[in-house]
């Protein structure tokens, strides 16, 4: 399963020259690895097209991310048990759900919550990671009542938590765009 096509990302963003030894060796390694694969998968038609230079006779299947529309679907706030349990039925919910790691710029969410402080806007952060305690401390330091961090939600709650927001946030910190692909399945 290929989520990022390397070394092509490096040459596209001019981090390495197309003719460099590293790129040529990496391309050769891709051809060998792809040739030995039982099956090749990627997440978009564009990535498939890019991978075809390495795949030889292998067929590449596109498997879009987060496509289970029976599991993830819109749910009205008044019928959403997650929203009701959190007491957010009358709020405009701004949600980040994912890793609270170093590659995600999440401090900005708390900074915005601190500047806005409107009772009808609620910033909800769901996840775990290295930045969690730092983010919780910021919320406490600012005395925010319009921002909350929750742990990962159990799989049976996930369709309700992901259906809760009016606005979903996808965050990627500066410098991390070549290292990570944020994927957010909001309904």
C-alpha positions in Angstrom: 0.0 0.0 0.0 1.6 3.2 -1.1 0.5 6.5 0.5 3.3 8.7 -0.8 5.2 8.2 -4.0 8.9 8.6 -3.3 11.4 9.7 -4.6 9.0 11.6 -6.9 7.9 13.9 -4.1 11.5 14.9 -3.5 12.1 15.8 -7.1 8.8 17.5 -7.6 9.5 19.9 -4.7 13.1 20.3 -5.9 14.6 18.9 -2.8 16.8 16.5 -4.9 17.7 16.7 -8.6 16.1 14.1 -10.9 19.5 13.0 -12.1 21.1 12.6 -8.6 22.5 9.2 -7.7 20.1 8.9 -4.7 17.1 9.4 -6.9 18.3 6.9 -9.5 19.1 4.3 -6.8 15.7 4.9 -5.2 13.9 4.5 -8.5 15.7 1.3 -9.1 14.8 0.0 -5.7 11.2 0.9 -6.3 11.2 -1.2 -9.5 12.7 -4.2 -7.7 10.3 -3.9 -4.7 7.2 -3.4 -6.9 8.3 -6.4 -9.1 8.3 -8.7 -6.0 5.0 -7.5 -4.6 2.0 -9.8 -4.8 -0.3 -6.8 -5.3 0.1 -3.0 -5.4 -2.3 -0.6 -3.9 -2.5 3.2 -3.6 -5.1 5.8 -2.6 -5.8 7.8 -5.8 -5.7 7.6 -9.6 -3.0 10.3 -9.6 -0.7 8.3 -7.4 -1.5 5.2 -9.5 -0.3 7.1 -12.6 2.9 8.1 -10.9 3.5 4.6 -9.6 3.1 3.0 -13.1 6.7 4.0 -14.0 7.8 1.5 -11.4 5.2 -1.2 -11.6 6.2 -3.0 -14.8 3.5 -5.6 -15.6 1.8 -5.3 -12.1 -1.6 -3.9 -11.9 -2.1 -1.1 -9.3 -5.4 -1.0 -7.5 -6.8 2.2 -6.2 -8.3 1.9 -2.7 -9.7 5.2 -1.6 -9.3 6.0 2.0 -12.4 6.1 4.3 -15.1 5.1 1.9 -17.4 3.1 4.1 -20.5 5.2 3.7 -22.6 2.8 5.8 -20.2 3.2 8.8 -19.6 7.0 8.3 -22.6 9.0 7.4 -24.1 12.4 8.4 -26.2 12.4 11.6 -28.3 15.3 12.8 -27.0 16.8 16.0 -30.3 16.2 17.8 -30.0 12.5 17.0 -26.3 12.1 17.5 -25.6 10.3 20.9 -22.0 11.6 21.0 -23.1 15.2 20.6 -25.8 14.8 23.2 -23.4 13.1 25.7 -20.9 16.0 25.2 -23.7 18.5 25.7 -23.0 20.2 22.4 -26.4 20.2 20.6 -26.6 24.0 20.4 -23.0 24.6 19.5 -21.2 25.1 16.2 -18.6 22.3 16.6 -15.1 22.7 15.2 -13.4 19.3 15.3 -9.9 18.0 15.0 -9.8 14.2 15.4 -6.5 12.5 15.0 -2.9 12.3 16.2 -1.8 14.9 18.6 1.8 14.5 17.4 4.7 16.7 16.4 3.7 16.8 12.7 0.4 18.5 13.5 0.1 22.2 14.3 -2.6 22.0 16.9 -1.6 24.9 19.1 -3.3 27.2 16.6 -6.6 25.6 17.4 -6.3 26.6 21.0 -5.0 30.0 20.1 -8.1 30.6 18.0 -10.4 29.3 20.8 -8.7 31.7 23.2 -9.3 34.7 20.8 -12.9 33.8 19.9 -14.4 32.8 23.2 -17.9 32.7 21.8 -20.4 30.5 23.8 -21.9 29.2 20.5 -18.5 28.0 19.1 -16.9 24.9 20.5 -13.5 23.6 19.7 -13.2 19.8 20.2 -10.0 17.9 19.9 -10.0 14.1 19.9 -6.9 12.1 20.0 -3.7 11.0 21.7 -0.1 11.8 21.2 3.1 13.6 22.3 1.4 17.0 22.3 -1.6 16.1 24.4 -0.4 17.3 27.8 1.0 20.5 26.4 -2.4 21.2 24.7 -4.3 20.4 27.9 -2.0 22.8 29.8 -2.7 25.6 27.3 -6.4 25.1 27.6 -6.1 25.3 31.4 -3.8 28.3 31.3 -6.2 30.2 29.1 -9.2 29.1 31.2 -11.1 28.0 28.1 -14.6 26.7 28.4 -15.1 26.6 24.6 -12.4 24.0 24.0 -12.0 20.3 25.2 -9.7 17.4 24.5 -11.1 13.9 24.5 -9.2 10.6 24.2 -9.5 8.4 21.1 -13.1 7.2 20.8 -14.1 3.5 20.7 -14.9 2.2 17.2 -18.6 2.1 18.0 -18.5 5.8 18.9 -16.3 6.9 16.0 -19.1 7.3 13.4 -20.9 9.6 15.8 -17.8 11.7 16.8 -16.8 12.1 13.2 -20.3 13.2 12.2 -20.5 15.8 15.0 -18.7 18.8 13.6 -20.0 21.7 11.6 -16.4 22.4 10.6 -13.6 19.8 10.5 -9.9 20.7 10.8 -7.1 18.9 9.0 -3.7 20.1 10.4 -0.2 19.5 9.2 2.7 21.4 10.7 5.1 23.5 8.7 7.8 21.3 7.2 5.8 18.1 7.7 4.0 18.1 4.3 6.6 15.9 2.7 6.7 13.5 5.6 3.0 12.9 6.4 -0.4 12.7 4.8 -3.3 13.8 6.9 -6.5 11.9 6.2 -9.7 13.0 7.9 -12.9 11.1 7.3 -15.5 13.7 8.2 -19.1 13.2 7.2 
